[in-house]
C-alpha cells in the first residue's frame, strides 16, 4: 500500500512539474506578445503624430520561439547589435 501511494505521489509530482513548466512557457509567450503589441502601438502613434496616417506595420517576420533553447538563440540573435 505504501508503494502504491509513493508511486501516485511521484506521478502527481511529475504532472505538477510539467504543468508549471507549461505555465512558465505560456507566461513567456504572453510577455513577448504584450511587448510586441506595445511596440506596434507606439509605431502607430508615431505615424499618426507625424501626419503620415496610421498604416498597419508588416507582420512579425517569424513566429515566437517555443522552447527555452530557441528563446536563448533568439535572445543571442537580438543582442548582435541589431
C-alpha positions as CSV (number, residue, x, y, z in Angstrom):
1,X,0.0,0.0,0.0
2,X,2.9,2.4,0.8
3,X,4.4,1.6,-2.6
4,X,1.1,2.5,-4.3
5,X,0.9,5.8,-2.5
6,X,4.5,6.5,-3.3
7,X,4.0,5.8,-7.0
8,X,0.9,8.0,-7.0
9,X,2.8,10.8,-5.3
10,X,5.6,10.6,-7.9
11,X,3.2,10.7,-10.8
12,X,1.4,13.7,-9.3
13,X,4.8,15.4,-8.7
14,X,5.8,14.9,-12.3
15,X,2.4,16.2,-13.6
16,X,2.7,19.3,-11.4
17,X,6.3,19.9,-12.6
18,X,5.1,19.7,-16.3
19,X,2.1,22.0,-15.6
20,X,4.4,24.6,-14.0
21,X,6.8,24.4,-17.0
22,X,3.9,24.8,-19.4
23,X,2.6,27.8,-17.4
24,X,6.0,29.4,-17.4
25,X,6.3,29.0,-21.2
26,X,2.8,30.4,-21.6
27,X,3.7,33.4,-19.4
28,X,6.8,34.0,-21.5
29,X,4.7,33.9,-24.7
30,X,2.2,36.4,-23.2
31,X,5.0,38.7,-22.1
32,X,6.6,38.5,-25.6
33,X,3.3,39.3,-27.4
34,X,2.5,42.1,-25.0
35,X,5.8,43.7,-25.7
36,X,5.2,43.3,-29.4
37,X,1.7,44.9,-29.2
38,X,3.1,47.8,-27.2
39,X,5.8,48.4,-29.8
40,X,3.3,48.3,-32.6
41,X,1.0,50.7,-30.7
42,X,4.0,53.1,-30.4
43,X,4.7,52.8,-34.2
44,X,1.0,53.6,-34.9
45,X,1.1,56.6,-32.6
46,X,4.3,57.9,-34.1
47,X,2.8,57.6,-37.6
48,X,-0.3,59.4,-36.5
49,X,1.8,62.2,-34.9
50,X,3.9,62.6,-38.0
51,X,0.8,63.1,-40.1
52,X,1.6,60.2,-42.3
53,X,-1.6,58.4,-41.4
54,X,-1.7,55.1,-39.5
55,X,-0.6,52.3,-41.7
56,X,-0.5,48.8,-40.3
57,X,3.1,47.7,-40.0
58,X,4.2,44.5,-41.6
59,X,3.5,41.3,-39.6
60,X,6.2,40.0,-37.4
61,X,8.7,38.1,-39.6
62,X,8.9,35.0,-37.6
63,X,7.0,33.0,-35.0
64,X,7.9,33.4,-31.4
65,X,10.4,30.7,-30.2
66,X,8.6,28.0,-28.4
67,X,11.3,26.2,-26.4
68,X,13.8,27.6,-23.9
69,X,16.7,26.7,-26.3
70,X,15.0,28.6,-29.1
71,X,14.4,31.6,-26.8
72,X,18.1,31.6,-25.9
73,X,19.1,31.6,-29.5
74,X,16.6,34.3,-30.3
75,X,18.0,36.5,-27.5
76,X,21.5,35.9,-28.7
77,X,20.5,37.0,-32.2
78,X,18.9,40.2,-30.9
79,X,22.0,41.0,-29.0
80,X,24.2,41.1,-32.1
81,X,23.9,44.9,-32.4
82,X,20.7,45.0,-34.5
